[in-house]
Amino acid sequence: QPFSATFLLAMAALTILVTVLDYVVPAAGAKKYGASRMGVWGSVIGMFIGLFVMPPWGMVVGAFVGAVAGELFSGKEGKKALKAGWGVFVGNLVGVGLKLAASIIMLFFYVKAIL
């Protein structure tokens, strides 16, 4: 066998970590850019709705729109709502980067094992 049980468990842990971060990082980005609780909830709800309406890009668009809608609903002005949406967008980019990095790491070890 090319991979040990320890290695497979480490890769499973990496996968779980990146999956969890993929949902947490956009909300954290929104919070960092000044989103209220409504904006964060809006981003999460928008992400899930977008996932089903327009996969895979719907997650990014839905999270952005949800954050902006949540901020507007909570009474913030348009510019601040867009700033929170931008935070969600940046958070999504970071999440994509983490998934890409994890995929490259796994691909490296797979190719190394078969060659």
PyMOL commands that set and color helices and strands:
alter all, ss='L'
color gray80, all
select helices_A, chain A and resi 5-32+37-53+57-73+78-114
alter helices_A, ss='H'
color red, helices_A
deselect
rebuild
show_as cartoon
